[in-house]
Amino acid sequence: MIEGFQNATKIPELRRRLFFTFAMLAVYRVGVHIPTPGIDRHALAAFFDQVKDTIFGLFNLFSGGALEQFSVFSLGIMPYISASIILQLLTVVFPYLERLSKEGEVGRRKITQYTRYGTVVLSIIQGLMISFGLEGTRGPAGEAIVLEPGWKFRMMTVVTLTSGTAFIMWLGEQITERGIGNGISLIIFAGIVARLPSGITSTFQFVQEGELGILVVLFIVALMIAVVGTIIFMERGQRRIPVQYAKRVVGRKMYGGQSSHLPLKINTSGVIPPIFASSILIFPATVAQFVQHPWAQAAAAYLAPGQWLHDLLYMALIVFFCYFYTAVVFNPVDVAENMKKFGGYIPGIRPGQKTAEFIDRVLSRITLGGAIYLSIVALLPTILISQFNVPFFFGGTALLIVVGVALDTVGQLETHMITRNYEGFMKRGRLRGRRG
C-alpha cells in the first residue's frame, strides 16, 4: 500500500491531479469558515446544540459543519444531490429525459445542465426558507439569532447561500475533470472527515474525566474496524451472471464466441436509502422545534433515535428505498435487449423477455441482502448509543460514504498507475471501481 502511494507521486500527470484535488478541497474547507453576515454566531451555535438530532443535524453533517456556523457554504452540496436524484427519478417518468440519458455524451451534458438549473432553484428555495426560519428562531436564553430581520437580510441570505452552493458545484466538477475521483463525493467526504479530530478529542476528554474506560475505547475502535471491513466486503460484493456470445462472421473475420459475465452489485443503490430514510424520520423532530403542539411533541418523542418505532420504521424505509432506487437506476429489460442485440445470452435462458425476468429475479434476491446490510450498518450507532450508552461519533451513513468514496478514489488512482505500467495498491488483483 505504501509503495503504491509512492508510485503515485512518480507520475507527473497523476501528481498534478492529486495536488489540484487537495488544493480544491482546501479552498472548500476555507469557505466553510467564512460566515454569512447578519447572524449572531454564538446564539446559532447554542441553537444547533439543541437540534442536532433533527434534519438540521443531517444537513450540518453533509455540509461539514458549515450550517452550524452559517457560512457561505451552509447549504453544502445537498441541493445538487437532490437535483440529481430528482432528475434520475424523472427519467423514468418523462420519455424526453429517458432519450437524453441514452444519447451518450451529448445527452449527459444536457442532463448535467438541467441538474445545475435545478440546483440553483432548490438553493434559492432552501435559502429563503432558512432565512424565514432563522428570523423566528431564538437561542436557549431567548436571544435573537438574526441581528436585523427583514427582506434585506432574506435577499442577502438567498444570494449568499445560492452563490456558495453554485461555487461548491463548480469545485466538484473541476475536481472530477482535472483531479482524482468524483468531485461531489470527495467534497462530502472532506466535510465528514473534518469532524474526525473533534470526535477523537472528545473521546480523550471522556477518558480523562473517567466517563469512558480504556476497554470501552478499545471496543469502539475494534468495532469501527469491523464495520469498515464489512462495508468494504459488501460494497465489492457482486453476483456474476455468466453470459455467452454467439459466433458471427463479418466478411472474412469471425467475431464473438467468448464467455463473459454480467456483474450485479449487492448494493446497487449505494447510500441513497439511508439518506432518504433519515430525512423522512427526522422530519417530525424538525417540525416539533417550531410547532409547540402536543401531537407534534408526541410524534417527535416516539420517532426519536433509539426508540423501537424509529428503528423499525428506519429499517423498513431503507429496504423500500433500496428496491425503489434499484428499480430506477437499473432496467433489466434494457440490459436484456442490449445483450440480445450483440448476440449474447445467458446459458439455459432464452434471450429477450425470459432473460429480463431472470435478471430481475436475481437482482431482487441480492437487493434484499444489500438492504439488510445497509439497515444493520445504519442502525448500529443508534443501538450502541441508546441501549448501551457507548458513544459512536460517526453515524452509519457517514461511514458508508467515507468508505465508499475512499474505495472509489483509490480505484481510480490504481487505474492511472496500471495504465502507465506502475504497480498498483494491490499486488494480487485490482480494486474494482464503484458504481456511480
Kinemage of the C-alpha trace (Angstrom):
@kinemage 1
@onewidth
@group {chain A} dominant
@subgroup {mainchain}
@vectorlist {calphas} color= white
{ca met a 1} P 0.000 0.000 0.000
{ca ile a 2} L 2.795 2.453 0.939
{ca glu a 3} L 4.680 1.549 -2.241
{ca gly a 4} L 1.530 2.231 -4.224
{ca phe a 5} L 1.279 5.790 -2.879
{ca gln a 6} L 4.993 6.297 -3.591
{ca asn a 7} L 4.445 5.205 -7.191
{ca ala a 8} L 1.552 7.641 -7.493
{ca thr a 9} L 3.867 10.595 -6.804
{ca lys a 10} L 6.288 9.480 -9.537
{ca ile a 11} L 3.812 10.120 -12.353
{ca pro a 12} L 3.805 13.858 -13.270
{ca glu a 13} L 0.196 13.930 -14.521
{ca leu a 14} L -1.093 11.982 -11.517
{ca arg a 15} L 0.926 14.200 -9.174
{ca arg a 16} L -0.665 17.297 -10.714
{ca arg a 17} L -4.123 15.779 -10.373
{ca leu a 18} L -3.547 14.925 -6.728
{ca phe a 19} L -2.242 18.423 -5.980
{ca phe a 20} L -5.219 20.008 -7.755
{ca thr a 21} L -7.659 17.815 -5.799
{ca phe a 22} L -6.097 18.714 -2.438
{ca ala a 23} L -5.991 22.408 -3.385
{ca met a 24} L -9.698 22.490 -4.299
{ca leu a 25} L -10.651 20.649 -1.107
{ca ala a 26} L -8.584 23.178 0.871
{ca val a 27} L -10.499 26.024 -0.809
{ca tyr a 28} L -13.745 24.329 0.191
{ca arg a 29} L -12.665 23.959 3.816
{ca val a 30} L -11.634 27.629 3.949
{ca gly a 31} L -15.053 28.667 2.646
{ca val a 32} L -16.748 26.639 5.399
{ca his a 33} L -15.388 29.133 7.945
{ca ile a 34} L -16.477 32.315 6.113
{ca pro a 35} L -19.673 33.450 7.925
{ca thr a 36} L -22.788 34.896 6.341
{ca pro a 37} L -23.454 38.483 7.554
{ca gly a 38} L -26.287 39.390 9.902
{ca ile a 39} L -26.104 36.377 12.265
{ca asp a 40} L -25.257 36.039 15.953
{ca arg a 41} L -22.979 33.018 15.697
{ca his a 42} L -22.934 32.249 19.424
{ca ala a 43} L -26.742 32.093 19.602
{ca leu a 44} L -26.790 29.957 16.441
{ca ala a 45} L -24.242 27.506 17.872
{ca ala a 46} L -26.338 27.153 21.031
{ca phe a 47} L -29.419 26.530 18.886
{ca phe a 48} L -27.672 23.739 16.939
{ca asp a 49} L -26.744 22.010 20.171
{ca gln a 50} L -30.480 21.567 20.714
{ca val a 51} L -31.402 20.421 17.197
{ca lys a 52} L -28.536 18.041 16.379
{ca asp a 53} L -30.988 15.110 16.110
{ca thr a 54} L -33.233 16.863 13.566
{ca ile a 55} L -32.927 17.440 9.836
{ca phe a 56} L -30.636 20.394 10.586
{ca gly a 57} L -28.151 17.969 12.103
{ca leu a 58} L -28.252 15.832 8.945
{ca phe a 59} L -27.632 18.844 6.699
{ca asn a 60} L -24.895 20.029 9.039
{ca leu a 61} L -23.173 16.643 8.708
{ca phe a 62} L -23.103 16.717 4.907
{ca ser a 63} L -22.042 20.383 4.848
{ca gly a 64} L -19.031 19.611 7.023
{ca gly a 65} L -20.241 21.847 9.873
{ca ala a 66} L -20.887 24.828 7.582
{ca leu a 67} L -24.570 25.082 8.502
{ca glu a 68} L -23.753 25.191 12.203
{ca gln a 69} L -21.530 28.226 11.561
{ca phe a 70} L -23.946 29.580 8.912
{ca ser a 71} L -21.103 30.127 6.474
{ca val a 72} L -21.384 30.916 2.770
{ca phe a 73} L -21.344 27.136 2.174
{ca ser a 74} L -24.164 26.435 4.622
{ca leu a 75} L -26.340 24.609 2.091
{ca gly a 76} L -23.378 22.455 1.110
{ca ile a 77} L -23.771 20.179 -1.874
{ca met a 78} L -27.172 18.786 -0.793
{ca pro a 79} L -29.167 20.871 -3.356
{ca tyr a 80} L -27.033 19.415 -6.145
{ca ile a 81} L -27.533 15.878 -4.848
{ca ser a 82} L -31.273 16.458 -4.501
{ca ala a 83} L -31.478 17.846 -8.054
{ca ser a 84} L -29.531 14.849 -9.397
{ca ile a 85} L -31.815 12.367 -7.646
{ca ile a 86} L -34.945 14.215 -8.812
{ca leu a 87} L -33.740 14.116 -12.438
{ca gln a 88} L -32.954 10.408 -12.156
{ca leu a 89} L -36.470 9.766 -10.905
{ca leu a 90} L -37.980 11.967 -13.632
{ca thr a 91} L -36.063 9.999 -16.265
{ca val a 92} L -38.436 7.103 -15.648
{ca val a 93} L -41.497 9.357 -15.998
{ca phe a 94} L -40.618 11.629 -18.959
{ca pro a 95} L -39.626 9.960 -22.281
{ca tyr a 96} L -37.626 13.068 -23.293
{ca leu a 97} L -35.250 12.675 -20.341
{ca glu a 98} L -35.045 8.935 -20.976
{ca arg a 99} L -33.969 9.597 -24.571
{ca leu a 100} L -31.364 12.090 -23.356
{ca ser a 101} L -29.907 9.529 -20.957
{ca lys a 102} L -29.341 7.160 -23.907
{ca glu a 103} L -27.721 9.733 -26.239
{ca gly a 104} L -24.219 9.355 -24.846
{ca glu a 105} L -22.031 12.369 -24.100
{ca val a 106} L -24.405 14.923 -25.652
{ca gly a 107} L -27.340 13.721 -23.586
{ca arg a 108} L -25.230 13.564 -20.439
{ca arg a 109} L -24.182 17.192 -20.868
{ca lys a 110} L -27.799 18.253 -21.335
{ca ile a 111} L -28.877 16.424 -18.169
{ca thr a 112} L -25.951 17.978 -16.291
{ca gln a 113} L -27.129 21.405 -17.438
{ca tyr a 114} L -30.656 20.702 -16.171
{ca thr a 115} L -29.142 19.493 -12.879
{ca arg a 116} L -27.335 22.818 -12.481
{ca tyr a 117} L -30.534 24.766 -13.078
{ca gly a 118} L -32.349 22.573 -10.568
{ca thr a 119} L -29.563 23.122 -8.033
{ca val a 120} L -29.909 26.897 -8.284
{ca val a 121} L -33.696 26.714 -7.924
{ca leu a 122} L -33.502 24.433 -4.889
{ca ser a 123} L -30.800 26.635 -3.342
{ca ile a 124} L -32.986 29.725 -3.698
{ca ile a 125} L -35.961 27.947 -2.106
{ca gln a 126} L -33.904 26.486 0.749
{ca gly a 127} L -32.072 29.774 1.351
{ca leu a 128} L -35.371 31.661 1.599
{ca met a 129} L -36.862 29.061 3.962
{ca ile a 130} L -33.765 29.158 6.172
{ca ser a 131} L -33.850 32.954 6.345
{ca phe a 132} L -37.528 32.901 7.399
{ca gly a 133} L -36.834 30.143 9.915
{ca leu a 134} L -33.872 31.942 11.494
{ca glu a 135} L -35.845 35.156 11.892
{ca gly a 136} L -38.407 33.328 14.011
{ca thr a 137} L -35.863 31.308 15.989
{ca arg a 138} L -34.187 32.269 19.224
{ca gly a 139} L -31.327 30.863 21.229
{ca pro a 140} L -31.684 28.998 24.545
{ca ala a 141} L -31.583 32.280 26.504
{ca gly a 142} L -34.160 33.945 24.256
{ca glu a 143} L -31.606 35.947 22.275
{ca ala a 144} L -32.324 36.690 18.611
{ca ile a 145} L -30.213 34.793 16.060
{ca val a 146} L -30.822 37.343 13.270
{ca leu a 147} L -29.495 40.789 14.141
{ca glu a 148} L -31.641 42.799 11.669
{ca pro a 149} L -34.646 40.819 10.355
{ca gly a 150} L -36.383 41.834 7.143
{ca trp a 151} L -36.228 41.429 3.393
{ca lys a 152} L -32.752 42.880 3.247
{ca phe a 153} L -31.457 40.012 5.363
{ca arg a 154} L -33.542 37.471 3.429
{ca met a 155} L -32.298 38.563 -0.002
{ca met a 156} L -28.707 38.756 1.195
{ca thr a 157} L -29.001 35.252 2.658
{ca val a 158} L -30.533 33.802 -0.510
{ca val a 159} L -27.868 35.341 -2.766
{ca thr a 160} L -25.030 34.325 -0.451
{ca leu a 161} L -26.121 30.732 0.089
{ca thr a 162} L -27.047 30.165 -3.570
{ca ser a 163} L -23.707 31.550 -4.723
{ca gly a 164} L -21.917 29.325 -2.211
{ca thr a 165} L -23.690 26.202 -3.434
{ca ala a 166} L -23.012 27.109 -7.079
{ca phe a 167} L -19.329 27.586 -6.239
{ca ile a 168} L -19.175 24.196 -4.477
{ca met a 169} L -20.858 22.614 -7.510
{ca trp a 170} L -18.197 24.201 -9.746
{ca leu a 171} L -15.437 22.940 -7.420
{ca gly a 172} L -16.830 19.414 -7.605
{ca glu a 173} L -16.977 19.458 -11.394
{ca gln a 174} L -13.418 20.789 -11.600
{ca ile a 175} L -12.153 18.028 -9.308
{ca thr a 176} L -13.929 15.391 -11.397
{ca glu a 177} L -12.475 16.771 -14.638
{ca arg a 178} L -8.963 17.800 -13.581
{ca gly a 179} L -8.390 15.901 -10.333
{ca ile a 180} L -8.830 12.377 -8.978
{ca gly a 181} L -12.150 10.826 -8.059
{ca asn a 182} L -15.706 12.124 -8.111
{ca gly a 183} L -15.589 15.765 -7.005
{ca ile a 184} L -19.035 15.900 -5.399
{ca ser a 185} L -18.374 12.736 -3.402
{ca leu a 186} L -14.962 13.989 -2.294
{ca ile a 187} L -16.475 17.250 -1.029
{ca ile a 188} L -18.929 15.300 1.134
{ca phe a 189} L -16.053 13.034 2.191
{ca ala a 190} L -13.941 16.035 3.233
{ca gly a 191} L -16.807 17.516 5.244
{ca ile a 192} L -17.364 14.287 7.191
{ca val a 193} L -13.672 13.528 7.779
{ca ala a 194} L -13.124 17.108 9.007
{ca arg a 195} L -15.181 16.189 12.083
{ca leu a 196} L -12.847 13.298 12.959
{ca pro a 197} L -10.377 15.364 15.062
{ca ser a 198} L -13.178 16.735 17.252
{ca gly a 199} L -14.508 13.192 17.784
{ca ile a 200} L -11.066 11.928 18.805
{ca thr a 201} L -10.582 14.921 21.128
{ca ser a 202} L -13.951 14.308 22.772
{ca thr a 203} L -13.051 10.656 23.311
{ca phe a 204} L -9.794 11.563 25.056
{ca gln a 205} L -11.674 14.053 27.227
{ca phe a 206} L -14.178 11.384 28.260
{ca val a 207} L -11.317 9.045 29.138
{ca gln a 208} L -9.556 11.711 31.209
{ca glu a 209} L -12.749 12.585 33.053
{ca gly a 210} L -13.450 8.922 33.800
{ca glu a 211} L -16.664 8.745 31.758
{ca leu a 212} L -15.120 6.191 29.410
{ca gly a 213} L -12.864 3.262 30.225
{ca ile a 214} L -9.914 2.111 28.163
{ca leu a 215} L -11.652 -1.177 27.396
{ca val a 216} L -14.687 0.684 26.044
{ca val a 217} L -12.474 2.812 23.782
{ca leu a 218} L -10.699 -0.317 22.505
{ca phe a 219} L -14.106 -1.898 21.880
{ca ile a 220} L -15.209 1.160 19.859
{ca val a 221} L -12.019 1.092 17.764
{ca ala a 222} L -12.325 -2.650 17.118
{ca leu a 223} L -15.995 -2.255 16.223
{ca met a 224} L -15.258 0.561 13.760
{ca ile a 225} L -12.561 -1.557 12.092
{ca ala a 226} L -15.014 -4.467 11.823
{ca val a 227} L -17.740 -2.215 10.393
{ca val a 228} L -15.340 -0.701 7.844
{ca gly a 229} L -14.228 -4.194 6.808
{ca thr a 230} L -17.857 -5.273 6.411
{ca ile a 231} L -18.653 -2.215 4.302
{ca ile a 232} L -15.675 -2.889 2.023
{ca phe a 233} L -16.661 -6.539 1.638
{ca met a 234} L -20.296 -5.791 0.870
{ca glu a 235} L -19.645 -2.821 -1.431
{ca arg a 236} L -17.371 -5.021 -3.560
{ca gly a 237} L -19.784 -7.938 -3.458
{ca gln a 238} L -21.219 -8.968 -6.828
{ca arg a 239} L -23.359 -11.687 -8.333
{ca arg a 240} L -21.766 -12.548 -11.669
{ca ile a 241} L -24.221 -13.965 -14.180
{ca pro a 242} L -22.406 -15.895 -16.957
{ca val a 243} L -23.011 -14.545 -20.469
{ca gln a 244} L -22.086 -16.368 -23.680
{ca tyr a 245} L -21.747 -14.553 -27.012
{ca ala a 246} L -22.588 -16.431 -30.225
{ca lys a 247} L -20.096 -16.577 -33.077
{ca arg a 248} L -20.818 -14.440 -36.117
{ca val a 249} L -18.918 -13.936 -39.388
{ca val a 250} L -18.394 -10.419 -40.766
{ca gly a 251} L -16.553 -10.542 -44.091
{ca arg a 252} L -13.591 -12.852 -43.578
{ca lys a 253} L -13.409 -12.351 -39.826
{ca met a 254} L -15.223 -14.198 -37.076
{ca tyr a 255} L -16.453 -12.311 -34.038
{ca gly a 256} L -17.900 -13.435 -30.733
{ca gly a 257} L -17.780 -16.865 -29.215
{ca gln a 258} L -16.222 -15.695 -25.956
{ca ser a 259} L -17.613 -16.001 -22.469
{ca ser a 260} L -18.216 -13.046 -20.184
{ca his a 261} L -20.334 -12.164 -17.175
{ca leu a 262} L -22.897 -9.601 -16.077
{ca pro a 263} L -21.905 -8.173 -12.661
{ca leu a 264} L -24.811 -7.285 -10.374
{ca lys a 265} L -23.828 -5.376 -7.235
{ca ile a 266} L -25.291 -6.455 -3.924
{ca asn a 267} L -25.788 -2.805 -3.007
{ca thr a 268} L -26.824 -1.135 -6.247
{ca ser a 269} L -28.482 1.853 -4.547
{ca gly a 270} L -25.400 2.993 -2.572
{ca val a 271} L -26.051 5.349 0.350
{ca ile a 272} L -29.251 6.849 -1.064
{ca pro a 273} L -31.698 4.675 1.007
{ca pro a 274} L -30.264 5.653 4.451
{ca ile a 275} L -30.193 9.332 3.462
{ca phe a 276} L -33.822 9.278 2.297
{ca ala a 277} L -34.961 7.264 5.326
{ca ser a 278} L -33.156 9.608 7.748
{ca ser a 279} L -34.656 12.684 6.093
{ca ile a 280} L -38.189 11.318 6.443
{ca leu a 281} L -37.870 10.092 10.029
{ca ile a 282} L -36.250 13.230 11.449
{ca phe a 283} L -38.848 15.476 9.832
{ca pro a 284} L -41.256 15.216 12.851
{ca ala a 285} L -38.427 16.233 15.206
{ca thr a 286} L -37.738 19.230 12.979
{ca val a 287} L -41.401 20.268 12.955
{ca ala a 288} L -41.576 19.885 16.734
{ca gln a 289} L -38.856 22.529 17.095
{ca phe a 290} L -41.152 25.150 15.541
{ca val a 291} L -44.654 23.817 16.326
{ca gln a 292} L -45.343 23.647 20.060
{ca his a 293} L -48.303 21.247 19.819
{ca pro a 294} L -48.813 18.112 21.939
{ca trp a 295} L -49.274 15.900 18.878
{ca ala a 296} L -46.064 17.185 17.267
{ca gln a 297} L -44.140 16.700 20.513
{ca ala a 298} L -45.520 13.166 20.942
{ca ala a 299} L -44.630 12.209 17.355
{ca ala a 300} L -41.105 13.564 17.820
{ca ala a 301} L -40.732 11.579 21.057
{ca tyr a 302} L -41.884 8.278 19.500
{ca leu a 303} L -39.688 8.769 16.413
{ca ala a 304} L -36.584 9.818 18.343
{ca pro a 305} L -33.429 7.766 17.564
{ca gly a 306} L -33.212 4.759 19.857
{ca gln a 307} L -36.974 4.215 20.149
{ca trp a 308} L -38.248 0.885 18.847
{ca leu a 309} L -40.702 2.573 16.470
{ca his a 310} L -37.925 4.713 14.986
{ca asp a 311} L -35.643 1.714 14.435
{ca leu a 312} L -38.425 -0.397 12.918
{ca leu a 313} L -39.547 2.330 10.504
{ca tyr a 314} L -35.940 3.183 9.673
{ca met a 315} L -35.230 -0.391 8.615
{ca ala a 316} L -38.481 -0.638 6.639
{ca leu a 317} L -37.781 2.620 4.791
{ca ile a 318} L -34.221 1.550 3.956
{ca val a 319} L -35.498 -1.733 2.474
{ca phe a 320} L -38.175 0.130 0.484
{ca phe a 321} L -35.779 2.726 -0.936
{ca cys a 322} L -33.222 0.015 -1.787
{ca tyr a 323} L -35.743 -1.680 -4.058
{ca phe a 324} L -37.199 1.583 -5.333
{ca tyr a 325} L -33.877 3.212 -6.251
{ca thr a 326} L -32.506 -0.023 -7.744
{ca ala a 327} L -35.587 -0.217 -9.983
{ca val a 328} L -34.944 3.381 -11.088
{ca val a 329} L -31.237 3.089 -11.945
{ca phe a 330} L -31.188 -0.491 -13.308
{ca asn a 331} L -33.562 -1.653 -16.039
{ca pro a 332} L -33.371 -5.433 -16.707
{ca val a 333} L -35.352 -5.052 -19.947
{ca asp a 334} L -32.760 -2.677 -21.454
{ca val a 335} L -29.927 -4.967 -20.347
{ca ala a 336} L -31.614 -7.987 -21.918
{ca glu a 337} L -32.285 -6.122 -25.179
{ca asn a 338} L -28.687 -4.898 -25.437
{ca met a 339} L -27.425 -8.397 -24.723
{ca lys a 340} L -29.666 -9.817 -27.434
{ca lys a 341} L -28.613 -7.110 -29.895
{ca phe a 342} L -24.933 -8.099 -29.605
{ca gly a 343} L -25.603 -11.832 -29.746
{ca gly a 344} L -25.264 -12.508 -26.028
{ca tyr a 345} L -27.335 -14.894 -23.964
{ca ile a 346} L -27.370 -16.470 -20.516
{ca pro a 347} L -26.838 -20.237 -20.768
{ca gly a 348} L -30.120 -22.039 -20.179
{ca ile a 349} L -32.227 -18.852 -20.500
{ca arg a 350} L -33.993 -17.748 -23.680
{ca pro a 351} L -32.962 -14.272 -24.959
{ca gly a 352} L -35.371 -11.374 -24.626
{ca gln a 353} L -38.187 -11.336 -22.088
{ca lys a 354} L -37.080 -14.514 -20.276
{ca thr a 355} L -33.601 -13.065 -19.783
{ca ala a 356} L -35.079 -9.825 -18.378
{ca glu a 357} L -37.235 -11.815 -15.950
{ca phe a 358} L -34.259 -13.908 -14.832
{ca ile a 359} L -32.075 -10.817 -14.233
{ca asp a 360} L -34.917 -9.116 -12.350
{ca arg a 361} L -35.416 -12.190 -10.151
{ca val a 362} L -31.699 -12.427 -9.300
{ca leu a 363} L -31.473 -8.675 -8.680
{ca ser a 364} L -34.470 -8.789 -6.321
{ca arg a 365} L -32.859 -11.534 -4.238
{ca ile a 366} L -29.447 -9.888 -3.853
{ca thr a 367} L -31.043 -6.479 -3.201
{ca leu a 368} L -32.685 -7.954 -0.095
{ca gly a 369} L -29.245 -8.884 1.235
{ca gly a 370} L -27.945 -5.409 0.429
{ca ala a 371} L -30.927 -3.779 2.167
{ca ile a 372} L -30.388 -5.834 5.335
{ca tyr a 373} L -26.690 -4.934 5.323
{ca leu a 374} L -27.483 -1.220 4.947
{ca ser a 375} L -30.052 -1.405 7.747
{ca ile a 376} L -27.607 -3.025 10.163
{ca val a 377} L -24.799 -0.545 9.426
{ca ala a 378} L -27.160 2.433 9.655
{ca leu a 379} L -28.788 1.281 12.924
{ca leu a 380} L -25.651 0.091 14.704
{ca pro a 381} L -24.562 3.541 16.043
{ca thr a 382} L -28.102 4.291 17.240
{ca ile a 383} L -28.324 0.973 19.100
{ca leu a 384} L -24.916 1.454 20.717
{ca ile a 385} L -25.755 4.956 21.909
{ca ser a 386} L -29.314 4.322 23.123
{ca gln a 387} L -29.078 0.801 24.544
{ca phe a 388} L -25.500 0.539 25.793
{ca asn a 389} L -24.591 4.222 26.243
{ca val a 390} L -21.484 3.739 24.088
{ca pro a 391} L -20.511 6.907 22.164
{ca phe a 392} L -20.158 6.411 18.413
{ca phe a 393} L -19.184 9.682 16.761
{ca phe a 394} L -19.803 8.596 13.161
{ca gly a 395} L -23.234 7.546 12.002
{ca gly a 396} L -23.672 4.542 9.765
{ca thr a 397} L -24.478 6.707 6.737
{ca ala a 398} L -21.304 8.745 7.263
{ca leu a 399} L -19.196 5.581 7.436
{ca leu a 400} L -20.809 4.266 4.245
{ca ile a 401} L -19.979 7.491 2.413
{ca val a 402} L -16.406 7.726 3.723
{ca val a 403} L -15.515 4.117 2.911
{ca gly a 404} L -17.274 4.121 -0.461
{ca val a 405} L -15.629 7.341 -1.652
{ca ala a 406} L -12.216 6.180 -0.396
{ca leu a 407} L -12.544 2.901 -2.321
{ca asp a 408} L -13.652 4.695 -5.469
{ca thr a 409} L -10.764 7.193 -5.308
{ca val a 410} L -8.140 4.503 -4.640
{ca gly a 411} L -9.566 2.502 -7.540
{ca gln a 412} L -9.119 5.467 -9.897
{ca leu a 413} L -5.570 6.032 -8.632
{ca glu a 414} L -4.763 2.394 -9.306
{ca thr a 415} L -6.211 2.630 -12.814
{ca his a 416} L -3.931 5.593 -13.607
{ca met a 417} L -0.865 3.736 -12.307
{ca ile a 418} L -1.574 0.443 -14.063
{ca thr a 419} L -2.103 2.168 -17.421
{ca arg a 420} L 1.402 3.634 -17.000
{ca asn a 421} L 2.967 0.269 -16.087
{ca tyr a 422} L 3.259 1.039 -12.375
{ca glu a 423} L 2.440 -1.400 -9.591
{ca gly a 424} L -0.945 -0.593 -8.074
{ca phe a 425} L -2.092 -0.714 -4.467
{ca met a 426} L -2.932 -4.419 -4.610
{ca lys a 427} L -0.229 -6.805 -5.848
{ca arg a 428} L -2.797 -9.534 -6.389
{ca gly a 429} L -5.817 -8.460 -8.364
{ca arg a 430} L -7.188 -4.995 -8.699
{ca leu a 431} L -9.676 -2.791 -6.939
{ca arg a 432} L -12.890 -2.552 -8.898
{ca gly a 433} L -14.340 0.927 -9.347
{ca arg a 434} L -17.545 1.678 -7.510
{ca arg a 435} L -20.716 2.176 -9.485
{ca gly a 436} L -21.569 5.903 -9.517
